Amino acid sequence: MKGKTIQTLVQGWETVRCELLNTRISDLNLRLEGSPLEPLVRKLEKELEAKKLRFKPKIYLTDSWGCPDRTPVIGVPFYLADPRLAEIEREETGEIEDPKSIMMLLRHETGHAVNYAYRLWTRPGWEENFGRFSRPYRDVFRPDRMSRRYVRHISAFPHGRTYAQKHPDEDFAETFAVWLTPRSAWRTRYRRWPVIEKLACVDRLMKEIRRTVPKTGRLRLSLPVEKLTYPLAGFYGKKMERIRRAARGYVDDRLKRAFPPFRGEAAPSAVGLLKRYHDRLLERIVLWSALTGEEAETILHKLESRAHALKLVYRPGKEKERLMDAVSLAMALATEYYYTGRLRGQNYGLSAISNAGPEGPSC
């Protein structure tokens, strides 16, 4: 192994990346609370409070940025809730939102949410300043890069900071974002631009509504993260075969074969079985392989953590068979590690597993 330990093998980035890509997004247990997004959401709330606005939009994780049409909620890409997923996004797309751009996008989407919550587009002055709200929405538009009738805020490829020109709804959202941004000095920066009238309109509307909380009723979330039931690899249109070859500590496929799919009530968990027989499995690995106790312990912890992450179960009454498969798998991994320095290769001693079905979902 040239000094490389089994701990670094099973925790290596290529292995972790493969595990994440082969996991359903809904099973990644992503939450806003405790994520890198949480302090940014709190910052947004403080900015709204500083403007004396009582409205706080509901923010949830989904597959992209957005505010569903006329629904005062804000969708944020799920990959921003986990640094590992953010790194995969950067690797796959070549870019990732930094805290500054996230705040700009949050303010923009809050502009949509405020507009929808209070139906501001129906109020006097809105259409005169921003245009007809019901105008058809087009993804392709030709902006005037020199126009001073619009604020310049978020940058969108390929038009730069002209996103406000896309549609009246976007115009309002961008104008609101500039108005909300602390120390934006919009009165000074835009004082000689015609867009100052739009900013004044936003300022007036916010003073009208800031003391009231809108009656929004039940909010419809578009594709919340809990409903994204496809593997992360599918989000990027990736096939797993090439990715698996680089993941030298990857065990998910073979663990799924040891615990084939079973849908039944009160199905025992695979991780429960592995933990219950942890000491005995550890004993056998050390006895029949050349690994140390620490190395064998690492393999077992790997199997337990992945069985838990994959939510593997087994058919009641098949405990002995599954335990034999688990022993065979653990020994195969120990042998592979000793002879090859990796945890992938031929399925040594897994005759009981070989008839269990396919490796799992192909992403």
Steps between C-alpha positions, in 0.01 A plus 500: 500500500808726515400632838138560410276363775163334467345797682606737223385245243140472620478874569666610175318758291446273198336240725282753684409663168391166353294420809323834480435475125349154545268621780147627442484873567204448731715262710781752555319639808552859389371780722533877508553485875868454582604536135726767347178667379358558846709806594426655160125448549532658845684792342215547252249501785700767682506712186121474476470592867729800446249620238222435754336240279303238692482262205745206506490276190509125544828365362540136404743272317424391145687438173557863397450863593147621458175635632199303366262723304296717737605290801697686774760229564866485401667188362875467552720235331549201732874475428559823693393325823805268504862599423563159340209546260614854429841362400334248267298782345819699446672200342205424272409854390821695553343746742330527837318784673706678765342670805486837323314363196271291723395814688435682172282214380317477833416870484384464141274204578368682806390775262289243315364361826400845630334583169300176509414510871345847480394487133688823451467487123133591547578815697509854356835593353635148452402456135585859416856446624574136419263404221219249457543210743312261268736563210620168348819375664787426263832342589671663202507880492713777353600747769626853454828486690521879524146560628464697821136411541592182689715422803812290455515219749544125444704386202340242272673335206523623226354844565696615804318722750196565281269235650248765604416550131375144458144552630308749721498242782880470478529878479315536829700220667831655396391848608385363835835320546695823450264680737545229766880468476671666798720798410392483134464882507236470230381858545849627418609240246186523286397861566560610140355184344132466398492176705496712816122524450474120527710495815279773649195292409644198681582716802144632509342155462716354776396778738137418422525127573780467753274486807268231359544125465337362183246220510672249278306185592655163420819546299581273206863394484635409159716184514618517863817301567296222663335435162828475305508120502758448224875449564726802510676362191171535311493871586822537301414241235793283610561127455657334801735251334784746433457666838515164682834415341661799670338429839745261660311473828149464357287219648137601433431271205617186676332597825172530308555149368558369851171663605277485190189721482208391716181696553314380798367629828733477798797396285812480722777746416831385359693742717332353807617152402855617430525684829351212696770264372773762475736342750466150356552627144806691615634186664462293182661762274807530722521119542478411130665797336831679538336825606549666836209559734499870408483426128223242547311749718518757220345256252214415736430866577495564125241225444287621791505866396412419139226252600350778711532761223343266244222398743558132423270237652451124468215252497395383849615143569805538273737627767743206478525523119556874509756460777690241292496740206624780725787281626591404143488862389712620791759227433502582127565864576774410748668273246476760224646766723789278607596392149402801286472798732143569391148381580381407154568204270384139473223382732710255698286251690169664420319206341200561721488862383550439130140390450353792690433713193651805332739736673241767550379808317703604198528874508 
